């Protein structure tokens, strides 16, 4: 009986564990490079209303983990959020990746967030380029 229970729990946890594991960043999430240090970018993100994204699944690029995960929401209970992920660039620069998605903290849509519904890299890249000085813009 105990073994059957363990197998059942393992099967139920399998989708959760897979979703919690690090995932490679996708090329279409690349928004651009910012010619500033990570510390400068984090200060800028805070000033522009971004907050650290502590609930985010870790992203990797070529096996290396991101160095920052931040979100922007129009309001705390917004339905959607802009998620930006930061990776070291060449020299003193940072590469920015982004996607637009359901909010992870709005209880009305969090299940959609965690199931990956409506994840939109194109919209996220556009928004990141509007809000941040990517390529000298923003």
C-alpha positions as CSV (number, residue, x, y, z in Angstrom):
1,X,0.0,0.0,0.0
2,X,2.8,2.5,0.9
3,X,4.5,1.8,-2.4
4,X,1.4,2.4,-4.4
5,X,0.9,5.7,-2.5
6,X,4.5,6.7,-3.2
7,X,3.9,6.0,-6.9
8,X,0.7,8.0,-7.0
9,X,2.4,11.0,-5.3
10,X,5.3,10.7,-7.7
11,X,3.0,10.7,-10.7
12,X,1.1,13.7,-9.3
13,X,4.3,15.6,-8.6
14,X,5.9,14.9,-12.0
15,X,4.3,17.8,-13.9
16,X,5.1,20.2,-11.0
17,X,8.7,19.1,-10.7
18,X,9.2,19.5,-14.5
19,X,7.7,23.0,-14.5
20,X,9.9,24.0,-11.5
21,X,13.1,22.9,-13.1
22,X,15.3,25.5,-14.9
23,X,14.4,26.1,-18.5
24,X,16.5,27.4,-21.3
25,X,15.8,30.9,-22.5
26,X,14.4,31.1,-26.0
27,X,15.9,33.2,-28.8
28,X,12.7,35.1,-29.4
29,X,12.8,36.4,-25.8
30,X,15.9,38.4,-26.6
31,X,15.1,42.1,-26.3
32,X,18.6,43.5,-26.5
33,X,21.7,44.6,-24.6
34,X,22.0,47.5,-22.2
35,X,25.4,49.2,-21.9
36,X,25.4,49.4,-18.1
37,X,26.5,47.3,-15.2
38,X,24.1,44.9,-13.5
39,X,24.0,47.2,-10.4
40,X,23.1,50.2,-12.6
41,X,20.4,48.2,-14.3
42,X,18.9,47.0,-11.1
43,X,18.7,50.5,-9.8
44,X,17.1,51.6,-13.1
45,X,14.6,48.7,-12.9
46,X,13.5,49.8,-9.3
47,X,13.1,53.4,-10.4
48,X,10.9,52.3,-13.3
49,X,8.6,50.3,-11.1
50,X,10.0,46.8,-11.6
51,X,10.2,44.4,-8.6
52,X,12.3,41.3,-8.1
53,X,10.5,38.2,-9.3
54,X,11.1,35.7,-6.5
55,X,8.5,33.3,-7.8
56,X,10.2,32.9,-11.2
57,X,11.4,29.6,-12.6
58,X,15.1,29.9,-13.2
59,X,16.1,30.5,-16.8
60,X,19.4,29.5,-18.3
61,X,21.4,30.5,-21.4
62,X,23.9,27.9,-22.7
63,X,23.6,26.2,-19.3
64,X,24.4,29.4,-17.3
65,X,21.7,30.8,-15.0
66,X,20.2,34.2,-15.3
67,X,21.6,37.0,-13.0
68,X,18.3,38.7,-12.4
69,X,14.6,38.2,-12.8
70,X,12.2,41.2,-12.5
71,X,8.6,41.9,-13.2
72,X,6.6,45.0,-14.0
73,X,2.8,45.2,-13.3
74,X,0.6,48.2,-13.9
75,X,-0.9,47.5,-10.5
76,X,-0.4,44.8,-7.8
77,X,-3.5,42.8,-9.0
78,X,-2.9,43.3,-12.7
79,X,-3.9,40.4,-14.9
80,X,-0.6,40.5,-16.8
81,X,3.0,41.2,-16.1
82,X,6.1,41.9,-18.1
83,X,8.9,39.5,-17.0
84,X,12.5,40.5,-17.8
85,X,15.4,38.1,-17.3
86,X,19.0,39.4,-17.2
87,X,22.2,37.6,-18.4
88,X,25.8,38.8,-18.4
89,X,26.7,40.5,-21.7
90,X,30.2,41.2,-23.1
91,X,32.2,43.5,-20.9
92,X,30.1,45.7,-18.6
93,X,26.8,45.1,-20.4
94,X,23.7,43.1,-19.6
95,X,21.6,41.1,-22.1
96,X,17.8,41.5,-21.5
97,X,15.3,38.8,-22.3
98,X,11.5,39.3,-21.8
99,X,8.0,37.9,-22.2
100,X,4.5,39.1,-21.4
101,X,2.5,36.7,-19.3
102,X,-0.3,36.2,-16.9
103,X,0.6,37.5,-13.4
104,X,2.0,35.0,-11.0
105,X,0.6,36.8,-7.9
106,X,-3.0,37.5,-9.1
107,X,-5.0,34.6,-7.6
108,X,-7.6,35.0,-10.4
109,X,-5.0,34.1,-13.1
110,X,-2.1,32.5,-11.3
111,X,-3.0,29.0,-12.5
112,X,-2.8,30.4,-16.1
113,X,0.6,31.7,-15.3
114,X,1.9,28.5,-13.9
115,X,0.5,26.5,-16.8
116,X,2.2,28.8,-19.3
117,X,-0.9,30.0,-20.9
118,X,-0.6,33.1,-23.1
119,X,3.1,33.5,-22.7
120,X,4.0,36.1,-25.3
121,X,7.7,36.7,-26.0
122,X,7.0,39.2,-28.9
123,X,4.9,41.5,-26.7
124,X,7.4,41.2,-23.8
125,X,10.3,42.2,-26.1
126,X,8.3,45.2,-27.3
127,X,7.4,46.3,-23.8
128,X,11.0,45.8,-22.5
129,X,12.3,48.0,-25.3
130,X,9.8,50.7,-24.4
131,X,10.6,50.7,-20.7
132,X,14.4,50.2,-20.8
133,X,17.4,51.8,-22.5
134,X,18.0,48.9,-24.8
135,X,20.4,49.8,-27.6
136,X,20.4,53.4,-26.3
137,X,16.6,53.7,-26.3
138,X,14.1,53.7,-23.5
